[in-house]
């Protein structure tokens, strides 16, 4: 039996009632089917829409690129990300449907996702 420190514990409650979970909770939850949704963005390769970035397939937009100064060193977690060194200058841009916390960064012929919090966007 549980100690009487829980709110709603009555001294007259039976030990079985105090230790078994309520059976009503599972029965009252609605069954909601989940359907995987894969967004499709016109003009963007499907790999970007599914969250997988292949830097070789991404083309910079005709306008909307900006220069950015890297504030901190950043080690790329995988091949879709671009490693950064503090104080370097890179070109960045966003793609439709992309996580707003990330941008595509370019340094020479290298390209990959970079976290916005590591950048100072310049005009």
C-alpha positions as CSV (number, residue, x, y, z in Angstrom):
1,X,0.0,0.0,0.0
2,X,1.2,3.5,-0.9
3,X,1.9,6.0,1.9
4,X,-0.9,8.5,2.6
5,X,1.1,11.4,1.1
6,X,-0.7,11.3,-2.3
7,X,-3.6,13.7,-2.8
8,X,-6.9,11.8,-2.9
9,X,-5.6,8.7,-0.9
10,X,-8.3,7.7,1.5
11,X,-7.5,5.5,4.5
12,X,-10.5,3.3,3.8
13,X,-9.3,2.5,0.2
14,X,-8.6,-1.1,-0.4
15,X,-5.0,-2.1,-1.2
16,X,-6.0,-3.4,-4.7
17,X,-7.6,0.0,-5.5
18,X,-4.5,1.9,-4.3
19,X,-2.0,-0.1,-6.4
20,X,-3.9,-0.9,-9.7
21,X,-4.1,1.7,-12.4
22,X,-7.5,2.9,-13.4
23,X,-9.0,0.8,-16.3
24,X,-11.2,3.7,-17.4
25,X,-8.2,5.9,-18.6
26,X,-7.3,3.6,-21.5
27,X,-10.9,3.1,-22.6
28,X,-11.7,6.9,-22.7
29,X,-8.8,7.9,-24.9
30,X,-9.9,8.3,-28.6
31,X,-8.0,6.2,-31.1
32,X,-6.4,8.7,-33.5
33,X,-4.8,7.1,-36.6
34,X,-1.6,8.8,-37.7
35,X,-1.0,9.2,-41.4
36,X,2.6,10.1,-42.5
37,X,2.5,13.3,-44.5
38,X,5.3,14.0,-46.9
39,X,5.1,17.6,-48.1
40,X,5.8,18.3,-51.8
41,X,7.3,21.6,-52.7
42,X,7.2,22.6,-56.4
43,X,10.7,23.1,-57.8
44,X,12.5,21.6,-54.8
45,X,13.9,18.0,-55.0
46,X,11.9,15.6,-53.0
47,X,14.9,14.8,-50.7
48,X,14.7,18.3,-49.3
49,X,11.0,18.1,-48.6
50,X,11.5,14.8,-46.7
51,X,14.1,16.5,-44.5
52,X,17.1,14.9,-46.2
53,X,19.4,17.4,-47.8
54,X,21.7,16.4,-50.6
55,X,23.9,19.5,-51.0
56,X,24.6,18.5,-54.7
57,X,20.9,18.8,-55.5
58,X,20.3,22.2,-53.9
59,X,20.6,25.2,-56.1
60,X,20.8,28.7,-54.6
61,X,17.8,31.0,-55.3
62,X,18.2,33.7,-57.9
63,X,17.9,36.3,-55.2
64,X,17.7,36.1,-51.4
65,X,21.3,35.1,-50.7
66,X,23.1,36.9,-47.8
67,X,26.5,37.1,-46.4
68,X,27.0,35.9,-42.9
69,X,29.8,36.0,-40.4
70,X,30.3,32.8,-38.3
71,X,30.2,33.5,-34.6
72,X,31.4,30.2,-33.2
73,X,33.1,27.0,-34.5
74,X,30.6,24.4,-35.5
75,X,31.4,20.7,-36.2
76,X,29.1,19.2,-38.8
77,X,27.0,16.2,-37.4
78,X,26.7,14.6,-40.8
79,X,27.4,15.1,-44.6
80,X,24.3,17.3,-45.0
81,X,25.8,20.0,-42.7
82,X,28.7,22.4,-43.2
83,X,31.4,22.7,-40.6
84,X,32.1,26.3,-39.6
85,X,35.0,28.2,-38.2
86,X,34.5,31.3,-36.1
87,X,35.0,34.7,-38.0
88,X,34.8,33.2,-41.5
89,X,32.4,34.6,-44.0
90,X,29.9,32.4,-45.9
91,X,26.9,32.9,-48.2
92,X,23.6,31.7,-46.8
93,X,20.0,31.3,-48.0
94,X,16.8,29.5,-47.1
95,X,14.7,27.0,-49.0
96,X,10.9,26.7,-48.9
97,X,9.7,24.3,-46.3
98,X,13.1,24.3,-44.5
99,X,13.4,24.4,-40.7
100,X,13.7,28.1,-39.8
101,X,16.5,27.4,-37.4
102,X,18.7,26.3,-40.3
103,X,20.0,27.9,-43.5
104,X,22.0,26.5,-46.4
105,X,25.5,27.8,-46.2
106,X,28.1,27.9,-49.0
107,X,31.9,28.3,-48.7
108,X,33.6,28.0,-52.1
109,X,32.3,24.7,-53.6
110,X,31.2,23.4,-50.2
111,X,27.6,23.5,-49.3
112,X,25.4,22.3,-46.4
113,X,23.0,23.1,-43.6
114,X,24.2,25.6,-40.9
115,X,22.4,26.6,-37.6
116,X,21.2,30.2,-37.7
117,X,22.3,30.7,-34.0
118,X,25.9,30.4,-35.1
119,X,25.7,33.2,-37.6
120,X,25.6,37.0,-37.7
121,X,23.6,37.9,-40.8
122,X,24.9,40.8,-42.7
123,X,23.1,43.1,-45.1
